[in-house]
Amino acid sequence: MSCRRSEALAFSLVTDINQAMARLVDIWDSIGIMEDQRVERMQTVKKHIDGLLHSMIKEEEALRNCIKTSIITCQKQLDTLCLELGLEPYKLEEDLTVLQMEKNLRCRVDSLLKEKNERLRELNDLKKQDEELCVTLCATPYYIPSGSVPSRTQLQELQEHVKKLGKEKESRVKVFSGLREDIRSLMDEMGHEPESSLERESICPDSDIFLLTHDNIKALKLLLSQLEVKKESLTSARDKLKERATSLWNRLSCPEPEGEAFREAAMSTLSDDIRRWRGYVEHLEELQIAQLEEVIDKVRQELVLLWDKCMLGPEQREPFSFHFCDDHYTEELLALHDNELLRMKAFYEAAQPILEDLENWKRNWTLFQEFERKAADPSRFSNRGGSLLKESKDRAKVQKLLPKLEEELRSRVEVWEKNQGTSFLVHGQRIMAYISSQWEEHRLQKDKEKNERMTKKTETSQFKTPTKRALGSTHTTPVPNKIKKMPNMPAPRSATVSSASSSLSSTFVCVPGRPQLSAKRNKTTEASSGSRVALQEFNSDKKPVPISYSAFTSDLSRKANTDAFLNSTVKDML
């Protein structure tokens, strides 16, 4: 359709020219222009028409060349943009005219240029944020080669990097703010004036004065820890001054007005509080110098109480006895007493767990001895109301608890001696030796009581009960024994031997270091000699053998000799 229109236009153009030339000829005829002039005029018309057409052709050819040049240029630009933007090369459609090719290429170039500019603008914004954050955090900027167009992946990674740095900045700002607030609070609490540039900058209200670097955070944390240590030191110094003032106040028995300092509120800062307590201590020390004798006597009383609490023996108290008995009251003597008092307080604090465990063992040891005493009392069987059952349970509980307490004491003392490098003494003895001596004394006491009972029974068995005489008879005839005689049974022994054997067998206990009493002994002299051996051992000057609760109970539970008899009636039947 378009071709037909252009052909029609071309035909009408020729027709118009023919008509125009015919009109010119008519005009020339009417005028009477000669042939030569007509030719000349016709040439002029032809020249005008040729020039116009030639000019138009030239313009169109220029347009065609321009379009071809544009196509080449756009193609080159398009290839470059695709390479920069990381896109696939652009492919033109087939069967396109030059004008359509140029238009498609030009539109594609425009769209890629727009995308390139958007990427570059986004890159500039992100790089600006990244640089600011990296300067603040002293971090490494995200690397993108300069002069290149970033890909979408690179822009996304850069955006995530900036977001991460933003979160890190918020976190560090929070940490910085907290550290600076803590530092400022500590300085205000202590009354500490900033000395170094770091301290001055840490309390400066300007929040941008610090770069949010790890080194600065470490420096602020170190400063905070140093200030905390200083606060602890000042608090300890204040508490020591307060304790010293309390001790002096109690020693001097100061009147009530002197105690107003204890009821005064704390000062605004630790430094002011320390100055107040230091002045009060100096005032009390001046009063103390005027009352040296009374003060030293009170310190000595405190020392005696501490010595008793720590269970020190005479040998341990001996090194200080010279100063303790010195009646030349001077400040130097008071200082010696104060140092000894401080040393004993420190020792008591370090040894308090062991001493408490030892007191616990002593309480249970007293209960154990009380149960032993009750077990030897025959009158306890007359008690009613289940008291014997309760006593038995309590006794079993104490018997189980004592070895546990001894083992705990042993382990605690071993650790203490390893750390301190010295022995832990109680009344001049090591703890386990002290406990063993208590067990040995208990064993010897039981042996003594048993031997006393045996001796008493032996003495009472030597007196015979008079026998009855027959009516009208002058001779004394023994009354026959009413024990039924069994086959192959030997004759019964005398009353003396039987009673002695009964006494021995009823008190039979296997004790280490003591000879066992055999049931084969059938003479009173043998029984009495066995008693004398035990009494001699008890009265000897031999040192007690260390013994523990486990050894003590194992001897009680040891199986007796197979030849021994624990019933005096059986012995009498032999």
C-alpha positions in Angstrom: 0.0 0.0 0.0 2.8 2.4 0.9 4.6 1.5 -2.4 1.5 2.4 -4.4 1.1 5.7 -2.6 4.7 6.6 -3.3 4.3 5.6 -7.0 1.1 7.7 -7.2 3.0 10.6 -5.7 5.8 10.2 -8.2 3.3 10.0 -11.2 1.5 13.1 -9.9 4.9 14.8 -9.5 5.7 14.1 -13.3 2.2 15.2 -14.2 2.5 18.4 -12.3 5.8 19.1 -13.9 4.4 18.4 -17.4 1.4 20.7 -16.7 3.7 23.4 -15.3 5.9 23.2 -18.4 2.8 23.3 -20.7 1.5 26.4 -18.8 4.9 28.0 -19.2 4.9 27.3 -22.9 1.4 28.9 -23.2 2.6 31.9 -21.3 5.7 32.2 -23.5 3.5 31.8 -26.6 1.2 34.5 -25.5 4.1 36.8 -24.7 5.8 35.9 -28.0 9.0 34.8 -26.6 11.4 33.4 -29.2 12.7 29.9 -29.4 16.1 30.8 -28.2 14.7 32.6 -25.1 12.4 29.6 -24.5 15.3 27.2 -24.6 17.2 29.4 -22.2 14.2 29.7 -19.9 13.6 25.9 -20.2 17.2 25.3 -19.2 16.7 27.6 -16.2 13.6 25.6 -15.2 15.5 22.4 -15.7 18.4 23.7 -13.7 16.2 24.6 -10.8 14.5 21.3 -10.9 17.8 19.4 -11.2 19.3 21.5 -8.3 16.3 20.8 -6.1 16.3 17.2 -6.8 20.0 16.9 -6.5 19.9 18.7 -3.2 17.2 16.5 -1.9 19.0 13.4 -3.1 22.2 14.6 -1.4 20.3 15.2 1.8 18.7 11.8 1.7 22.1 10.1 1.0 23.5 12.0 3.9 20.7 10.8 6.1 21.3 7.2 4.9 25.0 7.5 5.8 24.1 9.1 9.1 21.8 6.2 9.9 24.4 3.7 8.9 27.0 5.5 11.1 24.5 5.6 14.0 24.0 1.9 13.6 27.7 1.2 13.8 28.1 3.6 16.7 25.2 2.1 18.6 26.5 -1.3 18.0 29.8 -0.5 19.4 28.2 1.3 22.4 25.9 -1.6 22.9 28.8 -4.1 22.9 30.7 -1.9 25.4 27.7 -1.5 27.7 26.9 -5.2 27.6 30.5 -5.9 28.6 30.5 -3.3 31.4 27.2 -4.4 32.8 28.0 -8.0 32.5 25.2 -8.8 30.0 25.0 -11.0 27.0 25.7 -9.4 23.6 22.6 -7.9 22.0 21.3 -9.7 18.9 19.2 -7.8 16.2 16.2 -9.4 14.7 16.4 -10.5 11.1 14.8 -8.8 8.0 15.0 -5.3 9.5 15.5 -2.1 7.5 18.3 0.2 8.3 16.1 2.6 10.0 14.5 -0.1 12.2 17.9 -1.5 13.1 19.1 2.0 14.1 16.0 2.6 16.1 16.3 -0.7 18.0 20.0 -0.3 18.7 19.5 3.3 19.8 16.7 2.3 22.2 18.7 -0.5 23.6 21.7 1.7 24.1 19.6 4.3 25.9 18.1 1.7 28.3 21.6 0.3 29.1 23.0 3.7 29.7 20.2 4.4 32.1 20.9 1.2 34.0 24.6 2.0 34.0 24.0 5.5 35.5 21.7 4.0 38.1 24.3 1.5 39.1 27.0 4.1 39.3 24.8 6.4 41.4 23.9 3.6 43.8 27.6 2.7 43.9 28.6 6.2 44.8 26.0 6.4 47.6 27.0 3.0 49.1 30.7 3.8 48.8 30.2 7.0 50.6 28.4 5.3 53.5 31.0 2.5 53.5 33.8 5.0 53.7 32.2 6.9 56.6 31.5 3.7 58.5 35.0 2.3 57.8 36.6 5.5 59.0 34.5 5.4 62.2 35.1 1.7 62.8 38.7 1.6 61.3 37.5 -1.2 59.0 38.5 -2.1 55.5 36.2 -0.7 52.8 34.5 -3.1 50.4 36.7 -3.3 47.3 35.3 -2.6 43.8 37.7 -1.7 41.0 37.6 1.9 40.2 36.4 3.0 36.8 34.3 -0.2 36.4 30.5 -0.5 36.5 29.5 -2.8 39.4 27.4 -5.8 38.8 24.1 -6.4 40.6 25.8 -9.0 42.7 28.6 -6.6 43.7 26.0 -3.9 44.6 24.1 -6.4 46.7 27.2 -7.5 48.5 28.2 -3.9 49.1 24.8 -3.1 50.4 25.0 -6.1 52.8 28.5 -4.9 53.9 27.2 -1.4 54.6 24.3 -2.9 56.6 26.6 -5.1 58.6 28.9 -2.2 59.4 25.9 -0.1 60.4 24.9 -2.8 62.9 28.4 -3.1 64.1 28.5 0.7 64.6 25.3 0.6 66.7 26.7 -2.2 68.8 30.0 -0.4 69.4 28.2 2.8 70.1 26.2 1.0 72.8 29.4 -0.5 74.2 31.1 2.8 74.1 28.2 4.6 75.8 28.0 2.0 78.5 31.8 2.0 79.2 31.9 5.8 79.3 28.9 6.0 81.5 30.4 3.4 83.9 33.8 5.2 83.9 32.0 8.5 84.6 30.0 7.0 87.4 33.1 5.4 89.0 35.0 8.6 88.8 32.1 10.5 90.4 31.7 7.8 93.1 35.4 7.8 94.0 35.9 11.6 93.6 38.6 10.8 91.1 39.9 13.7 88.9 40.9 12.7 85.3 44.7 12.5 85.0 45.4 11.2 81.5 44.1 12.3 78.2 42.2 9.0 77.9 40.4 9.7 81.2 39.6 13.2 80.1 38.3 12.0 76.7 36.3 9.2 78.2 34.1 11.6 80.2 33.9 14.2 77.5 30.2 14.8 76.5 31.2 14.9 72.8 30.3 11.4 71.5 32.3 11.8 68.2 35.6 12.3 70.0 36.3 8.6 70.0 36.7 6.4 67.0 34.7 3.2 67.5 37.7 0.9 67.1 38.5 -2.3 68.9 41.7 -0.7 70.3 39.7 2.1 71.8 37.2 -0.3 73.3 40.0 -2.3 74.8 41.5 0.9 76.2 38.2 1.9 77.8 37.7 -1.6 79.2 41.2 -1.5 80.7 40.6 2.0 82.1 37.3 0.7 83.6 39.0 -2.3 85.2 41.7 -0.1 86.6 39.1 2.2 88.1 37.2 -0.8 89.5 40.5 -2.0 91.1 41.1 1.5 92.5 37.5 1.6 93.8 38.0 -1.8 95.5 41.2 -0.5 97.0 39.6 2.7 98.2 36.6 0.7 99.6 39.0 -1.7 101.3 41.0 1.2 102.7 37.7 2.8 103.9 36.5 -0.4 105.5 39.9 -1.0 107.2 39.8 2.5 108.6 36.3 2.0 109.7 37.2 -1.4 111.3 40.2 0.2 112.9 38.1 3.0 114.2 35.5 0.5 115.6 38.2 -1.5 117.3 39.8 1.6 118.8 36.4 2.9 119.9 35.6 -0.4 121.6 39.0 -0.6 123.2 38.9 2.9 124.6 35.3 2.6 125.7 34.7 6.0 124.3 31.7 8.0 125.5 28.6 8.2 123.3 29.4 11.5 121.6 32.5 9.9 120.2 30.4 7.4 118.4 28.6 10.0 116.3 31.0 9.3 113.4 29.5 5.8 113.1 26.0 7.1 112.7 26.9 9.8 110.2 25.9 9.1 106.6 28.6 8.3 104.1 30.2 11.2 102.2 29.4 11.9 98.6 32.6 10.3 97.4 34.9 7.5 98.6 37.8 9.9 98.9 35.9 12.2 101.2 34.7 9.3 103.2 38.3 8.0 103.6 39.5 11.4 104.7 36.7 11.5 107.3 37.5 8.1 108.7 41.3 8.7 108.6 40.8 11.8 110.7 38.6 9.9 113.1 41.2 7.1 113.4 44.0 9.6 114.1 41.9 11.2 116.8 41.2 7.8 118.4 44.9 6.8 118.2 45.8 10.0 120.0 43.3 8.9 122.8 44.8 5.4 122.7 48.3 6.7 123.4 47.0 8.3 126.6 45.5 4.9 127.7 48.2 2.5 126.6 48.0 0.1 129.6 44.2 -0.4 129.4 44.4 -0.7 125.6 47.1 -3.3 125.7 45.3 -5.3 128.3 42.2 -5.4 126.1 44.3 -6.5 123.1 45.7 -9.3 125.3 42.2 -10.4 126.2 41.3 -10.5 122.5 44.5 -12.5 121.8 43.6 -15.1 124.4 40.2 -15.5 122.9 41.6 -16.0 119.5 44.3 -18.4 120.7 41.5 -20.4 122.4 39.4 -20.3 119.2 42.4 -21.5 117.1 43.2 -24.2 119.8 46.8 -23.2 120.1 49.0 -25.2 122.4 51.5 -23.7 124.9 54.3 -24.2 122.4 52.5 -22.2 119.8 51.8 -19.4 122.3 55.4 -19.4 123.6 57.0 -17.1 121.0 54.8 -14.2 122.0 54.8 -14.9 125.7 57.7 -12.5 126.3 55.7 -9.5 124.9 52.5 -10.8 126.4 54.0 -10.6 129.9 55.9 -7.3 129.3 54.6 -4.7 131.7 56.5 -1.8 130.1 53.6 -0.3 128.1 54.8 1.6 125.1 53.6 2.3 121.6 56.0 -0.3 120.2 54.6 -2.9 122.6 51.1 -2.0 121.4 52.2 -2.2 117.8 53.5 -5.7 118.5 50.2 -6.8 120.1 48.3 -5.3 117.1 50.4 -7.2 114.6 50.0 -10.4 116.5 46.2 -9.8 116.7 46.1 -9.2 113.0 48.1 -12.3 112.3 45.8 -14.4 114.5 42.7 -13.0 112.8 44.1 -13.8 109.4 45.0 -17.3 110.6 41.5 -17.8 112.1 39.8 -16.7 108.9 42.0 -19.0 106.8 41.6 -22.0 109.2 37.9 -21.3 110.1 36.5 -24.2 107.9 38.9 -26.7 109.5 38.2 -25.4 113.0 34.4 -25.6 112.4 34.8 -29.2 111.2 36.9 -30.0 114.2 34.2 -28.5 116.5 31.6 -30.6 114.7 33.7 -33.7 115.3 34.1 -32.8 119.0 30.3 -32.5 119.4 29.8 -35.9 117.8 32.7 -37.3 119.8 31.0 -36.1 123.0 27.8 -37.7 121.9 29.6 -41.0 121.1 31.2 -41.1 124.6 27.8 -40.3 126.2 26.2 -43.2 124.3 29.1 -45.5 125.4 28.5 -44.4 129.0 24.8 -45.1 128.7 25.5 -48.5 127.2 27.4 -49.5 130.3 24.6 -48.4 132.6 22.3 -51.4 133.5 19.5 -49.0 134.7 18.8 -48.0 131.1 16.9 -51.2 130.5 14.2 -50.0 132.9 13.3 -47.1 130.7 10.0 -47.2 128.9 8.5 -45.3 126.0 10.9 -46.4 123.2 13.9 -44.4 124.5 16.2 -47.3 124.0 15.2 -47.6 120.3 15.8 -43.8 119.8 19.1 -44.1 121.6 20.2 -47.0 119.4 19.3 -45.1 116.2 21.2 -41.9 117.4 24.2 -44.0 118.4 24.3 -45.7 115.0 24.0 -42.3 113.3 26.9 -40.9 115.3 29.0 -44.0 114.6 28.5 -43.6 110.9 29.2 -39.8 111.0 32.4 -39.9 112.9 34.6 -41.6 110.2 33.1 -39.3 107.6 34.0 -36.2 109.6 37.5 -37.6 110.2 38.0 -38.2 106.5 36.8 -34.7 105.7 39.1 -33.2 108.3 42.0 -35.2 106.9 41.4 -34.0 103.3 40.9 -30.4 104.4 44.1 -30.4 106.5 46.1 -32.0 103.7 45.0 -29.2 101.3 45.7 -26.5 103.9 49.1 -27.9 104.8 50.0 -28.1 101.1 49.0 -24.5 100.4 50.5 -23.1 103.6 53.7 -25.3 103.7 53.3 -25.9 107.4 51.6 -28.4 109.8 48.2 -27.6 111.2 48.4 -28.1 115.0 45.7 -28.4 117.5 46.8 -28.1 121.2 50.4 -28.7 119.9 49.4 -31.8 117.9 48.5 -32.5 114.3 44.8 -33.0 114.0 44.8 -36.7 113.1 47.3 -37.4 115.9 44.9 -35.4 118.2 41.9 -37.5 117.1 43.9 -40.7 117.5 45.0 -39.7 121.0 41.3 -39.2 121.9 40.4 -42.6 120.6 43.4 -44.1 122.5 42.4 -42.4 125.7 38.8 -43.7 125.2 40.2 -47.2 124.7 42.4 -47.0 127.8 39.5 -45.7 129.9 37.4 -48.6 128.8 40.2 -51.0 129.7 40.6 -49.4 133.0 36.9 -49.6 133.8 36.8 -53.3 132.6 39.8 -54.2 134.7 38.3 -52.5 137.8 35.1 -54.6 137.3 37.1 -57.8 136.9 39.1 -57.1 140.0 36.0 -56.3 142.0 34.3 -59.5 140.9 37.4 -61.5 141.7 37.6 -60.1 145.2 33.9 -60.7 145.9 34.0 -64.3 144.5 36.7 -65.3 147.2 34.0 -65.3 149.9 31.9 -68.5 150.1 28.3 -68.7 151.3 28.0 -70.9 154.5 26.2 -74.2 153.8 23.4 -75.6 156.0 24.1 -78.5 158.5 21.9 -81.5 159.0 19.7 -81.6 162.1 21.6 -83.0 165.0 24.9 -83.2 163.1 28.2 -81.5 164.2 29.8 -81.8 160.7 29.2 -79.5 157.8 28.3 -81.3 154.7 28.0 -79.5 151.4 24.7 -79.4 149.8 24.8 -81.2 146.5 24.7 -79.2 143.4 21.3 -79.2 141.8 22.6 -78.9 138.2 21.4 -81.8 136.2 24.4 -83.9 135.1 24.5 -84.7 131.4 26.3 -87.7 130.0 30.0 -87.3 129.5 29.9 -84.1 131.4 32.8 -83.5 133.8 32.2 -82.5 137.4 31.4 -78.8 138.0 34.1 -76.5 139.2 34.2 -74.6 142.4 32.2 -71.4 142.9 35.2 -69.3 142.9 36.5 -70.5 139.6 33.0 -70.4 138.1 32.4 -66.8 139.2 35.8 -65.7 138.0 35.3 -67.4 134.6 31.8 -65.8 134.3 33.3 -62.4 135.0 36.0 -62.8 132.4 33.7 -64.2 129.7 31.1 -61.5 130.3 33.6 -58.7 129.8 35.5 -60.3 126.9 36.6 -57.7 124.3 39.5 -58.0 121.8 41.6 -54.9 122.2 44.8 -54.3 120.2 47.9 -54.5 122.4 46.1 -56.5 125.1 46.3 -60.4 125.4 43.0 -62.2 124.7 41.4 -64.0 127.6 41.0 -67.6 126.8 38.1 -69.7 128.2 40.5 -72.6 128.9 41.9 -70.8 131.9 40.4 -72.6 134.9 42.2 -71.0 137.7 41.6 -67.8 139.6 45.2 -66.9 139.5 45.3 -67.0 135.7 42.3 -64.7 135.5 43.8 -62.3 138.0 47.2 -62.4 136.2 45.4 -61.4 133.0 43.9 -58.4 134.8 47.2 -57.4 136.1 48.8 -57.4 132.7 46.1 -55.1 131.4 46.5 -52.8 134.5 50.2 -52.7 134.1 49.8 -51.7 130.5 47.4 -49.0 131.5 49.7 -47.6 134.2 52.8 -47.8 132.0 54.5 -44.7 130.7 54.3 -46.1 127.1 52.9 -43.5 124.6 49.4 -44.3 123.3 49.4 -45.9 119.9 47.4 -43.8 117.4 44.1 -45.3 116.7 41.1 -44.2 114.6 37.4 -45.0 114.8 37.7 -47.6 112.0 40.5 -49.4 113.9 38.5 -49.2 117.1 35.3 -50.7 115.6 37.2 -53.4 113.6 38.7 -54.7 116.9 35.2 -54.8 118.5 33.8 -56.7 115.5 36.7 -59.1 115.1 35.7 -62.8 115.4 36.7 -64.3 118.7 39.0 -67.4 119.1 37.2 -70.7 118.4 38.3 -72.0 121.8 36.8 -69.0 123.7 33.5 -69.2 125.5 31.4 -66.1 126.0 29.0 -67.8 128.5 30.1 -68.5 132.1 27.5 -71.3 132.4 29.1 -73.3 129.7 32.5 -72.9 131.4 31.1 -74.2 134.6 29.8 -77.3 132.8 33.3 -78.2 131.5 
